[in-house]
Amino acid sequence: MKDDNELVLYNTYYNDADAYIDKGVLETNGVPCVITNEIISNVYPLTMTPLGAIRLWIRKQDADLAYRIMHSSPLPNQQ
């Protein structure tokens, strides 16, 4: 049985600011997210390796929506 609520890795980051910006954009658009490994990346100088990378997780069912949100262009200002 397929579980769409299963968490999948959306992206990895080498600084927490980028991770939290993407998390904010996704959550503002209805995609719940979880960030992991942020404490380890701040305590140990491993952030430039995959072991120390900060990870952003989303639900499997939201993967297509997350991709569309993060790869879309903003609408031009209409005055």
C-alpha positions in Angstrom: 0.0 0.0 0.0 1.3 3.4 -1.0 1.6 6.0 1.7 1.3 9.6 0.4 2.0 11.0 3.8 5.5 9.5 3.8 8.2 12.2 4.0 10.6 12.6 1.1 13.7 14.7 0.9 12.9 17.8 -1.1 16.4 19.5 -0.9 19.6 19.8 1.0 21.2 23.1 2.0 24.6 24.2 3.4 23.2 27.1 5.4 20.0 27.5 7.4 18.9 30.8 5.9 18.3 29.2 2.5 16.5 26.2 4.0 14.2 28.5 6.0 13.5 30.7 3.0 12.4 27.7 1.0 10.4 26.3 3.9 8.6 29.6 4.3 7.7 29.8 0.6 6.4 26.2 0.6 4.4 26.6 3.8 2.9 29.9 2.6 1.6 28.0 -0.4 0.1 25.1 1.6 3.0 22.6 1.6 3.9 21.5 5.1 7.7 21.0 5.6 10.2 19.8 8.2 13.8 20.8 8.5 16.3 18.3 10.0 20.0 18.3 10.8 20.1 22.0 11.5 21.7 21.7 15.0 24.4 19.3 13.8 25.3 21.7 11.0 25.6 24.5 13.4 27.6 22.6 16.0 30.0 20.7 13.9 32.0 22.1 10.9 30.6 19.5 8.5 28.2 21.8 6.7 30.1 21.6 3.5 29.7 17.8 3.3 26.5 15.8 2.7 26.8 14.5 6.3 26.3 18.0 7.7 23.8 19.3 5.2 20.5 20.7 6.4 17.6 18.7 5.0 14.1 19.9 4.0 11.4 17.2 3.9 7.9 17.3 2.4 5.1 14.8 2.1 5.3 12.6 -0.9 1.8 13.7 -2.0 3.0 17.4 -2.1 6.1 16.7 -4.2 4.7 17.9 -7.6 3.1 21.0 -6.0 6.4 21.9 -4.3 8.3 21.6 -7.5 5.8 23.8 -9.3 5.9 26.4 -6.6 9.6 26.6 -6.4 10.2 26.6 -10.1 7.5 29.1 -11.1 8.1 32.7 -12.0 6.5 35.5 -10.1 3.7 37.3 -11.8 4.6 40.7 -13.2 3.3 43.7 -11.2 0.0 44.9 -12.7 -0.5 48.6 -12.2 
